[in-house]
Amino acid sequence: MPQSTALRAAGLAAVTLVAAVIVLALTRGGGTESKHKLPPPTGNWYHALAAPYVATAKPKRGACGVVIGPRTMGVANPVLPCGVKIYIEYGGKQVLTQVIDRGPDVPGREFDITRALAKTIGLSGTRSINWRFAK
């Protein structure tokens, strides 16, 4: 076997090994208990004004790359990083969600909440919510 073919075969074997290790790590991420357990809240509760997104005729891709449609659960915030998980509390209901978009552009309002999430917690119009980070 020529040297370049042997190097190519060794490189391919190394890539295959790394891929196998990654697959094992992802599939052995813990028992079923850890897959269904919510991350605990952390830190203090913060207060903010929030309102549901303005309805659009068809789904749109948000600034974080998530397609926002009628069943999408998430929030938009101008500062928090995309994908950060937070708990939202309103009307005695608490929901784990994440930042999926940038916004709002309304002075004084800190969160836009998707229609599905707003329906889940019973939020309509601009209201004061509580939120905090999830671990």
Beta strands, then each sheet from edge to edge (+ up, - down):
strand 1: 46-52
strand 2: 60-61
strand 3: 67-68
strand 4: 75-76
strand 5: 85-90
strand 6: 93-101
strand 7: 111-113
strand 8: 127-133
sheet 1: 1+ 7+ 4- 6- 5+ 8- 1+
sheet 2: 2+ 3-
end
